Amino acid sequence: MGIIVNLDVMMAKRKKGLSELAGEVDLTLANLSILKNNKAKAIRFSTLDAICKALDCQPGDILEYVEEEEEIDGNE
């Protein structure tokens, strides 16, 4: 897993929709949706800064590190 994006949680807490947030942070709906659905490979600090300002939160409220589980091989 690695990094989990909890943008949808913060949006719900702040009662902001995708369109509203996209307008405030100057991102396309498609790019914000990719981030929200945990499909993004990277995020610019300027984008993270804009999201944190719009949602009045800290980066740690949006990004979470989850240690990856090792796959168990049935042949052991």
N, CA, C and O atoms as a GROMACS GRO file, in nm:
protein
  304
    1MET      N    1   0.082  -0.119   0.000
    1MET     CA    2   0.000   0.000   0.000
    1MET      C    3   0.086   0.125   0.000
    1MET      O    4   0.081   0.202  -0.096
    2GLY      N    5   0.166   0.148   0.104
    2GLY     CA    6   0.250   0.266   0.109
    2GLY      C    7   0.175   0.388   0.160
    2GLY      O    8   0.130   0.390   0.275
    3ILE      N    9   0.161   0.488   0.074
    3ILE     CA   10   0.094   0.612   0.110
    3ILE      C   11  -0.055   0.605   0.074
    3ILE      O   12  -0.090   0.572  -0.040
    4ILE      N   13  -0.140   0.635   0.169
    4ILE     CA   14  -0.284   0.638   0.149
    4ILE      C   15  -0.329   0.785   0.149
    4ILE      O   16  -0.287   0.863   0.234
    5VAL      N   17  -0.412   0.821   0.054
    5VAL     CA   18  -0.465   0.956   0.046
    5VAL      C   19  -0.606   0.956   0.106
    5VAL      O   20  -0.696   0.891   0.054
    6ASN      N   21  -0.622   1.031   0.215
    6ASN     CA   22  -0.751   1.040   0.283
    6ASN      C   23  -0.824   1.171   0.249
    6ASN      O   24  -0.890   1.230   0.334
    7LEU      N   25  -0.810   1.213   0.125
    7LEU     CA   26  -0.872   1.338   0.083
    7LEU      C   27  -1.024   1.333   0.096
    7LEU      O   28  -1.086   1.431   0.137
    8ASP      N   29  -1.083   1.221   0.063
    8ASP     CA   30  -1.229   1.209   0.071
    8ASP      C   31  -1.278   1.226   0.215
    8ASP      O   32  -1.386   1.281   0.237
    9VAL      N   33  -1.200   1.179   0.311
    9VAL     CA   34  -1.237   1.193   0.453
    9VAL      C   35  -1.238   1.340   0.493
    9VAL      O   36  -1.333   1.387   0.556
   10MET      N   37  -1.132   1.412   0.456
   10MET     CA   38  -1.123   1.554   0.491
   10MET      C   39  -1.230   1.635   0.418
   10MET      O   40  -1.285   1.730   0.474
   11MET      N   41  -1.258   1.598   0.294
   11MET     CA   42  -1.364   1.668   0.220
   11MET      C   43  -1.498   1.650   0.290
   11MET      O   44  -1.576   1.744   0.300
   12ALA      N   45  -1.525   1.530   0.336
   12ALA     CA   46  -1.651   1.502   0.406
   12ALA      C   47  -1.658   1.579   0.537
   12ALA      O   48  -1.762   1.634   0.571
   13LYS      N   49  -1.546   1.583   0.610
   13LYS     CA   50  -1.544   1.656   0.737
   13LYS      C   51  -1.569   1.805   0.716
   13LYS      O   52  -1.632   1.871   0.799
   14ARG      N   53  -1.519   1.858   0.605
   14ARG     CA   54  -1.534   2.001   0.576
   14ARG      C   55  -1.658   2.031   0.490
   14ARG      O   56  -1.686   2.146   0.457
   15LYS      N   57  -1.730   1.925   0.454
   15LYS     CA   58  -1.851   1.936   0.372
   15LYS      C   59  -1.825   2.010   0.241
   15LYS      O   60  -1.898   2.102   0.204
   16LYS      N   61  -1.718   1.967   0.172
   16LYS     CA   62  -1.682   2.024   0.042
   16LYS      C   63  -1.691   1.916  -0.063
   16LYS      O   64  -1.644   1.804  -0.044
   17GLY      N   65  -1.751   1.951  -0.174
   17GLY     CA   66  -1.760   1.859  -0.285
   17GLY      C   67  -1.638   1.868  -0.375
   17GLY      O   68  -1.557   1.959  -0.362
   18LEU      N   69  -1.627   1.774  -0.466
   18LEU     CA   70  -1.514   1.766  -0.557
   18LEU      C   71  -1.506   1.891  -0.645
   18LEU      O   72  -1.398   1.947  -0.663
   19SER      N   73  -1.618   1.934  -0.699
   19SER     CA   74  -1.620   2.052  -0.787
   19SER      C   75  -1.578   2.177  -0.712
   19SER      O   76  -1.500   2.258  -0.763
   20GLU      N   77  -1.630   2.195  -0.592
   20GLU     CA   78  -1.597   2.312  -0.512
   20GLU      C   79  -1.447   2.316  -0.479
   20GLU      O   80  -1.382   2.419  -0.494
   21LEU      N   81  -1.394   2.202  -0.435
   21LEU     CA   82  -1.253   2.196  -0.400
   21LEU      C   83  -1.165   2.215  -0.523
   21LEU      O   84  -1.063   2.284  -0.517
   22ALA      N   85  -1.203   2.156  -0.634
   22ALA     CA   86  -1.125   2.170  -0.758
   22ALA      C   87  -1.114   2.317  -0.798
   22ALA      O   88  -1.007   2.362  -0.840
   23GLY      N   89  -1.222   2.390  -0.784
   23GLY     CA   90  -1.220   2.532  -0.816
   23GLY      C   91  -1.131   2.611  -0.722
   23GLY      O   92  -1.061   2.703  -0.764
   24GLU      N   93  -1.134   2.576  -0.595
   24GLU     CA   94  -1.054   2.648  -0.495
   24GLU      C   95  -0.905   2.623  -0.509
   24GLU      O   96  -0.824   2.712  -0.482
   25VAL      N   97  -0.867   2.504  -0.550
   25VAL     CA   98  -0.724   2.471  -0.560
   25VAL      C   99  -0.674   2.476  -0.704
   25VAL      O  100  -0.557   2.447  -0.730
   26ASP      N  101  -0.760   2.514  -0.796
   26ASP     CA  102  -0.723   2.529  -0.937
   26ASP      C  103  -0.668   2.400  -0.998
   26ASP      O  104  -0.563   2.398  -1.061
   27LEU      N  105  -0.743   2.291  -0.975
   27LEU     CA  106  -0.713   2.161  -1.036
   27LEU      C  107  -0.833   2.117  -1.119
   27LEU      O  108  -0.946   2.157  -1.091
   28THR      N  109  -0.807   2.036  -1.220
   28THR     CA  110  -0.920   1.981  -1.295
   28THR      C  111  -0.991   1.878  -1.209
   28THR      O  112  -0.931   1.819  -1.118
   29LEU      N  113  -1.117   1.856  -1.237
   29LEU     CA  114  -1.193   1.753  -1.165
   29LEU      C  115  -1.126   1.617  -1.182
   29LEU      O  116  -1.121   1.537  -1.089
   30ALA      N  117  -1.076   1.590  -1.302
   30ALA     CA  118  -1.014   1.461  -1.330
   30ALA      C  119  -0.890   1.440  -1.242
   30ALA      O  120  -0.873   1.334  -1.183
   31ASN      N  121  -0.804   1.541  -1.234
   31ASN     CA  122  -0.682   1.527  -1.153
   31ASN      C  123  -0.713   1.518  -1.004
   31ASN      O  124  -0.649   1.442  -0.932
   32LEU      N  125  -0.810   1.595  -0.957
   32LEU     CA  126  -0.848   1.587  -0.816
   32LEU      C  127  -0.911   1.452  -0.786
   32LEU      O  128  -0.890   1.396  -0.678
   33SER      N  129  -0.987   1.400  -0.878
   33SER     CA  130  -1.049   1.269  -0.861
   33SER      C  131  -0.944   1.159  -0.853
   33SER      O  132  -0.956   1.066  -0.773
   34ILE      N  133  -0.841   1.169  -0.936
   34ILE     CA  134  -0.730   1.072  -0.932
   34ILE      C  135  -0.664   1.073  -0.795
   34ILE      O  136  -0.634   0.968  -0.739
   35LEU      N  137  -0.643   1.192  -0.742
   35LEU     CA  138  -0.583   1.204  -0.609
   35LEU      C  139  -0.676   1.149  -0.502
   35LEU      O  140  -0.634   1.074  -0.414
   36LYS      N  141  -0.803   1.186  -0.510
   36LYS     CA  142  -0.902   1.143  -0.411
   36LYS      C  143  -0.919   0.991  -0.408
   36LYS      O  144  -0.941   0.932  -0.302
   37ASN      N  145  -0.908   0.928  -0.524
   37ASN     CA  146  -0.928   0.784  -0.534
   37ASN      C  147  -0.799   0.704  -0.517
   37ASN      O  148  -0.793   0.585  -0.549
   38ASN      N  149  -0.695   0.771  -0.465
   38ASN     CA  150  -0.568   0.705  -0.434
   38ASN      C  151  -0.500   0.645  -0.556
   38ASN      O  152  -0.432   0.543  -0.544
   39LYS      N  153  -0.517   0.708  -0.672
   39LYS     CA  154  -0.456   0.659  -0.796
   39LYS      C  155  -0.334   0.742  -0.837
   39LYS      O  156  -0.264   0.707  -0.932
   40ALA      N  157  -0.309   0.853  -0.766
   40ALA     CA  158  -0.199   0.942  -0.801
   40ALA      C  159  -0.065   0.880  -0.765
   40ALA      O  160  -0.052   0.810  -0.665
   41LYS      N  161   0.034   0.906  -0.848
   41LYS     CA  162   0.170   0.858  -0.823
   41LYS      C  163   0.252   0.964  -0.748
   41LYS      O  164   0.353   0.931  -0.685
   42ALA      N  165   0.210   1.091  -0.756
   42ALA     CA  166   0.284   1.200  -0.693
   42ALA      C  167   0.190   1.318  -0.672
   42ALA      O  168   0.082   1.324  -0.731
   43ILE      N  169   0.233   1.411  -0.587
   43ILE     CA  170   0.158   1.534  -0.565
   43ILE      C  171   0.260   1.646  -0.545
   43ILE      O  172   0.358   1.629  -0.473
   44ARG      N  173   0.237   1.757  -0.608
   44ARG     CA  174   0.326   1.873  -0.592
   44ARG      C  175   0.299   1.937  -0.457
   44ARG      O  176   0.186   1.938  -0.408
   45PHE      N  177   0.404   1.991  -0.397
   45PHE     CA  178   0.387   2.060  -0.269
   45PHE      C  179   0.293   2.178  -0.285
   45PHE      O  180   0.217   2.209  -0.193
   46SER      N  181   0.296   2.245  -0.399
   46SER     CA  182   0.207   2.360  -0.420
   46SER      C  183   0.061   2.315  -0.422
   46SER      O  184  -0.027   2.387  -0.374
   47THR      N  185   0.034   2.197  -0.477
   47THR     CA  186  -0.101   2.142  -0.477
   47THR      C  187  -0.142   2.102  -0.337
   47THR      O  188  -0.254   2.131  -0.294
   48LEU      N  189  -0.053   2.036  -0.265
   48LEU     CA  190  -0.081   1.996  -0.128
   48LEU      C  191  -0.106   2.119  -0.041
   48LEU      O  192  -0.194   2.119   0.044
   49ASP      N  193  -0.027   2.224  -0.062
   49ASP     CA  194  -0.044   2.349   0.011
   49ASP      C  195  -0.183   2.409  -0.016
   49ASP      O  196  -0.251   2.452   0.077
   50ALA      N  197  -0.223   2.411  -0.141
   50ALA     CA  198  -0.354   2.468  -0.177
   50ALA      C  199  -0.468   2.386  -0.117
   50ALA      O  200  -0.567   2.443  -0.071
   51ILE      N  201  -0.455   2.254  -0.118
   51ILE     CA  202  -0.558   2.167  -0.061
   51ILE      C  203  -0.568   2.189   0.090
   51ILE      O  204  -0.677   2.199   0.145
   52CYS      N  205  -0.453   2.196   0.155
   52CYS     CA  206  -0.453   2.218   0.300
   52CYS      C  207  -0.514   2.353   0.337
   52CYS      O  208  -0.586   2.364   0.436
   53LYS      N  209  -0.487   2.456   0.257
   53LYS     CA  210  -0.548   2.587   0.282
   53LYS      C  211  -0.699   2.580   0.263
   53LYS      O  212  -0.775   2.632   0.345
   54ALA      N  213  -0.743   2.516   0.156
   54ALA     CA  214  -0.886   2.508   0.124
   54ALA      C  215  -0.963   2.426   0.227
   54ALA      O  216  -1.078   2.456   0.257
   55LEU      N  217  -0.898   2.323   0.282
   55LEU     CA  218  -0.966   2.235   0.378
   55LEU      C  219  -0.930   2.267   0.522
   55LEU      O  220  -0.978   2.202   0.615
   56ASP      N  221  -0.845   2.368   0.541
   56ASP     CA  222  -0.800   2.408   0.675
   56ASP      C  223  -0.751   2.287   0.754
   56ASP      O  224  -0.804   2.255   0.860
   57CYS      N  225  -0.649   2.220   0.698
   57CYS     CA  226  -0.596   2.100   0.760
   57CYS      C  227  -0.445   2.093   0.742
   57CYS      O  228  -0.386   2.180   0.679
   58GLN      N  229  -0.384   1.990   0.797
   58GLN     CA  230  -0.242   1.964   0.785
   58GLN      C  231  -0.219   1.853   0.681
   58GLN      O  232  -0.309   1.772   0.657
   59PRO      N  233  -0.100   1.848   0.619
   59PRO     CA  234  -0.073   1.740   0.522
   59PRO      C  235  -0.095   1.600   0.581
   59PRO      O  236  -0.139   1.510   0.511
   60GLY      N  237  -0.066   1.584   0.709
   60GLY     CA  238  -0.086   1.454   0.775
   60GLY      C  239  -0.232   1.415   0.789
   60GLY      O  240  -0.264   1.299   0.812
   61ASP      N  241  -0.323   1.513   0.775
   61ASP     CA  242  -0.466   1.482   0.776
   61ASP      C  243  -0.509   1.418   0.644
   61ASP      O  244  -0.611   1.350   0.637
   62ILE      N  245  -0.430   1.442   0.539
   62ILE     CA  246  -0.463   1.394   0.405
   62ILE      C  247  -0.381   1.271   0.367
   62ILE      O  248  -0.432   1.177   0.306
   63LEU      N  249  -0.254   1.272   0.404
   63LEU     CA  250  -0.163   1.164   0.367
   63LEU      C  251  -0.132   1.076   0.487
   63LEU      O  252  -0.107   1.125   0.597
   64GLU      N  253  -0.133   0.946   0.465
   64GLU     CA  254  -0.108   0.849   0.572
   64GLU      C  255  -0.016   0.739   0.519
   64GLU      O  256  -0.036   0.690   0.408
   65TYR      N  257   0.083   0.702   0.597
   65TYR     CA  258   0.171   0.592   0.559
   65TYR      C  259   0.121   0.463   0.623
   65TYR      O  260   0.099   0.456   0.744
   66VAL      N  261   0.103   0.362   0.540
   66VAL     CA  262   0.062   0.230   0.587
   66VAL      C  263   0.167   0.130   0.538
   66VAL      O  264   0.193   0.119   0.419
   67GLU      N  265   0.227   0.059   0.633
   67GLU     CA  266   0.331  -0.036   0.597
   67GLU      C  267   0.273  -0.146   0.508
   67GLU      O  268   0.164  -0.198   0.535
   68GLU      N  269   0.346  -0.178   0.404
   68GLU     CA  270   0.301  -0.282   0.312
   68GLU      C  271   0.315  -0.418   0.375
   68GLU      O  272   0.416  -0.448   0.439
   69GLU      N  273   0.215  -0.501   0.355
   69GLU     CA  274   0.219  -0.638   0.406
   69GLU      C  275   0.292  -0.724   0.304
   69GLU      O  276   0.272  -0.712   0.184
   70GLU      N  277   0.377  -0.813   0.356
   70GLU     CA  278   0.445  -0.906   0.266
   70GLU      C  279   0.350  -1.014   0.222
   70GLU      O  280   0.271  -1.066   0.301
   71GLU      N  281   0.359  -1.049   0.094
   71GLU     CA  282   0.274  -1.155   0.044
   71GLU      C  283   0.325  -1.289   0.097
   71GLU      O  284   0.446  -1.313   0.100
   72ILE      N  285   0.235  -1.373   0.137
   72ILE     CA  286   0.269  -1.503   0.191
   72ILE      C  287   0.259  -1.605   0.078
   72ILE      O  288   0.155  -1.618   0.014
   73ASP      N  289   0.368  -1.676   0.056
   73ASP     CA  290   0.373  -1.776  -0.048
   73ASP      C  291   0.326  -1.909   0.010
   73ASP      O  292   0.378  -1.953   0.113
   74GLY      N  293   0.229  -1.973  -0.052
   74GLY     CA  294   0.174  -2.098  -0.003
   74GLY      C  295   0.267  -2.217  -0.016
   74GLY      O  296   0.233  -2.326   0.030
   75ASN      N  297   0.383  -2.199  -0.076
   75ASN     CA  298   0.476  -2.308  -0.098
   75ASN      C  299   0.577  -2.324   0.015
   75ASN      O  300   0.672  -2.401   0.000
   76GLU      N  301   0.560  -2.255   0.125
   76GLU     CA  302   0.659  -2.264   0.233
   76GLU      C  303   0.634  -2.382   0.322
   76GLU      O  304   0.708  -2.403   0.418
   0.00000   0.00000   0.00000
